[in-house]
Amino acid sequence: MTKYDELIIEPRDDGRWGIKKPHAERASAVEDTQKRAVKRATQLAPEGDIKLKGLNGKFRHIQHG
């Protein structure tokens, strides 16, 4: 992935957390916990923009790097 990639972490119906690009239909990765999803997303896009969609539906940015 390039420097300017954007990833979204969001809860799934099965209780796991999906990591996907905006407007993608399928997740690039799925993790069991939110913490593991954040870690995986930072591996996939180390300098990209990572947004976390919480259980309340609101977004927040993840600071990393």
Backbone hydrogen bonds, N-H to C=O, Kabsch-Sander energy under -0.5 kcal/mol:
donor,donor_aa,acceptor,acceptor_aa,energy
5,D,2,T,-1.5
7,L,49,D,-2.6
8,I,20,K,-3.3
9,I,51,K,-2.9
10,E,8,I,-0.5
10,E,18,G,-2.3
12,R,16,R,-2.9
15,G,12,R,-1.7
17,W,31,E,-3.0
18,G,10,E,-2.8
19,I,29,A,-2.8
20,K,8,I,-2.5
24,A,21,K,-1.9
28,S,19,I,-3.1
29,A,19,I,-1.5
31,E,17,W,-2.7
37,A,33,T,-1.8
38,V,34,Q,-2.3
39,K,35,K,-2.0
40,R,36,R,-2.4
41,A,37,A,-2.5
42,T,38,V,-2.0
43,Q,39,K,-1.2
44,L,40,R,-2.2
45,A,41,A,-2.3
48,G,45,A,-1.4
49,D,5,D,-3.1
50,I,48,G,-0.6
51,K,7,L,-2.6
51,K,49,D,-0.5
52,L,60,R,-3.3
53,K,9,I,-3.6
53,K,51,K,-0.5
54,G,52,L,-0.8
54,G,58,K,-2.6
57,G,54,G,-1.8
60,R,52,L,-1.5
62,I,50,I,-2.6
63,Q,61,H,-0.6
64,H,62,I,-0.5
